[in-house]
Amino acid sequence: MIASGPGGFRGAWASLPLELIAGTIMFAHGLPKIANGETFAERALGGIPLFLAYLVIASEAAGGLLLLAGLLVRFSAFSHVLVMGVAVFRAHWAAGLTGQGGFEFPLILLAAAAALVLLGPDPLSIDENVLGNFRRSRDNAFRRNGVDMRDPLVKAAGVVLVLAGVALAAARNYLGVPEGVAPLVITIIASAASAASGVALILAKPWAYAPAFVMARLYLAASALLFFYVKFAVRGVTALLMSLAILAALRRARRGG
C-alpha cells in the first residue's frame, strides 16, 4: 500500500473507483458482443480469427465482471491493457486523439487498466480480503487471531445481508433484474446465499467471513452496474452505500485490517 495524504490515506483506495467504473464500461461493451461473436470477428481490424474475437470479448465482459468483483484484478486489468493497446494503435491511431474515430476513449481505458496493474486490488476486494486471507491462513497465529467474528458491526452486517437477500427475492423487478428463467434462478440462488451467509455471521461461525465478504462485494458490483449501466440512480446509490457499509464492517473484523 502506498501511504499518502492526510491521515495516511492509502494509494490502493484509488483502485476502487477504477475497478467499478472501468469494470462497468468493459462489461457494457463486451456483453452485446457475446451473441455476435462472428460479426465482431469479421469487422474488427478488417477481420480477425474467431478464437481471437472471443478472447477479446472475454477480456471485456468477463474481465469487467472480475474487476467489479475485485477478483484477479491485475490479471483482468492486464488483459484489458492488451485489448485497448491494440484498439488505440491499430484501430484508432490514424484518426487522431479527438474527433470521429479518435483514440481518446480507448486511451482512457488503457490508462485505467494500466493503473490497476500497477496499484493492484483495492482494500475492499475479494483478492485482498478472501484470497489474501487464505494465503495468510497457513500461519496458525492468523487462524487464531485474524478475524473477530464477535464484533457488533459484523453482526449488524449479517442482519443487513439477510434483509438484502429477502429484498432481492421480493423486489427483483424493481432492482432491474431482467425477466426469464435464468435470471430468476440466479436471483433465487443469490438471495439464498445472501441470507445464509448473513445468518452465519450473526451466529459468529468462523467460516462465515469469506462467503459473506464475497456476497457483499458481489452486491457492490451489481450496485455499480445498476447505477452506471441500467441508470437507476437512486436505487444504485442506495445499494452502493449498503454494500460499502457491509464490506467496511467485515474488514473491521480483520484484526489490524
N, C-alpha and C positions, 0 to 999 in steps of 0.2 A: 504494500500500500504506500501511496505517496502522500506524505503529510504536507499540508499547505493551508494558508489562510487562517482566519480567526478560529480559535478553539481546536486547532489541529485537524481541520476538515480534510478528509482523505480523498485523494485524487480518484480513487477507484469508484467513488459515487458517481463520477461523470459517466461511467458505463451504463448506469440505469436508464437515463433518458435516451441514450443512443440505442440501447437494446430495444426499448419499447417502440421508439419512433421508426428506426431503421428496420426493425423486425416487422412492424405493421406494413411498411411500404413494400418490403421484399415479398411478404406473403400476398399482399394485394396484387402485385404484378405477376407472381407465379401461379396463383390459383386458377385464373382463366386459361392458362396455357396447358393445364393438366389434361383437359378434354380435347385440346387441339395441338397435340404434340407434333403431328406430322406437318400441319400447316406452319407451325413455328419453325420446324426444321427446314422447310422449303424457303421461307422468307428471310431467316436470319443470315446475314452476311452473304446473301445470294445463294444460300443453300449449304447446310451442314449435315453430317451424319445424324441419323435419328437417335442413336445412343448418346451422342454429344448433346443433342437438344434436350433429352430427358435429364442429363446431368445438370444442365443449366436450370431447368425447371425445378429440379430437386434442390439446387442451391438457393433458389428464390423462395419457393413455397415451404419446403421442409426446413431450410436454413432460417427462414424468417420466423417460423414457429419455435425453433430451438433458441433463437435469440430472445424471443418474447418470454420463453420459459427460463432463460438464464441457464441453459444446459448446453454443454460443449460449445461455449461461447467463442473461444479462439478458433476452433475448427470451423464453425459456421461462418464466422467473420472472414477467415482466410479464403474460404471457398467463394465468398462474395467479392473479395478483393480481385480474385482471378476473373470472375464474370464481368465485373464493372471495368476492370482494366481493358479487357477485350472490347467492351462496349465503347469506352472512351476513345481508344486508339485505332480501332478497326471500323467501328460503325458510325461514329460521330465526329471524329477529329477534323475531317475535311470541311465540315460545316462551321467550324469555329466555336468559340466559347458560348456565345449567345445567339439568339435568333432561331429560325426554323431548323430543327435537326441539330442544334448545338449540343455540346457535351457538358454543359453546366450541371444538369441534373444527375447523370451518371457519375460525374466527378465528385459531387457532394456525397453520394452514396459510397463511392470508393474511399473518400476521406473518412467517413463514419466507420466503415468496415476496418480500415487500417488502424484507426484509433482504438477499436475494440481488440484488435490483435495485440496492440501494444499494452493497453490497460488491463485486459483480461476481464473476467466476470465481475459484476457488481457485488457489494456486500450482502444483498438480499437474493442472490442467485442460488439455484439448485447446485451448481458447480461448487460454490463456496460453502454452503451450509449442509448439504446432504452428501455429495460425493467426497467433499473435503473431510467431513466427519467420519466417513467410512475409512478413509486413509488414516486419519488420526486415531481411530478406534483400535488400531493394533497396539497402541500404548495403553497398558492396564490402568494407569492413572487417569487417562482421559475417559475410559469407560466408567470409572467410578465417579469422577467429578465433572465430566464435560458438560452435562445437561442437567439443569434443575427443573424438573417437571412439576414441582410444587409451587412455583411462583404464581401468585394470584392472577397476574396478567396472562399467563399461559392458560389457566383455566378459563379466563374470560375469552381468550381466543378460541378455545374449544367450544364454548357456547355459541360464539358467532359462526363458527364452521357448521354447527348443527343447524342453526337458523338459516344460514346461506343454502345449505343442502335442501331444506324444506322449501325455501323461496324459489330455488332453481327449478324444482319439480312443479311447483304450483303456478309459477308465473313465467314459464319458458317463452311464451309468445311475446310477452311484454319486454323480455330481455333480448329479443331479436333472434331467438333460436328458430331456424327455418323449419318448415313442415316436412314431413316424411318419416319413414320408419327408422332409417339410420340415425338422424338427429335425435329422435325420440329415445332410441336405445342408448345412445351416448349420454343424453341428458339424465336418464334414469341411473345409469352406472355412476356418472359424476355426482349426482345427488346423493346416492347411497354411500359412495366413498367419502364425500364431504361429511355426512352425518356420522359415519362410523369413526373416521379419524378424529372428529370433534369429541365424540363420547370417550374415545381412548385418551384424549388429552385431559378431559375432565377427571377421568379415573387415574390420571398420572401413570399410565402404562409406559414403561421405559422405551418401548419400541415405537411409540406414537409420534415422536418428533419428526422422523423422516417423512411418513405419509402425510402428516398434517402440513408440513412445510411445502411439500410438492403440491398438495391441493391448493394452498394459499397462493403459491406462485402461478399455478395454472389459472386461478381466478384473476390474478393481476394481468396475465397475458390476455385472457378473454376480455377483461375490462378495457385494455388498450385497444383491442380490435373493435369493441363496442363504441368506444369514444371516437377513434380516428377513422375507422373503416365503415362502420354502419352509421356513424354520425348521430348516435343517441347521446347527446352531450351530458344531460343531467344524469341519466342512468349510468353512463360511462364513468363520470367523475365520482359518483357515489360509490360505485363498485371499486374504482381505483383506490379511494381513500380507505374503504373497508379492507381491501386486500393488503394495502401497505400497513395498516394497523395490526393485522394478524401477523404478518411477516416480522414486523418490529417486535411484537410481543414474543414470538417464538425465538427470534435471535437473542432476545434478552435472556432466554432460558440457557443459552450457552454461556457458561461462566467465563468471564473475561472476553465475551464476544461483543 
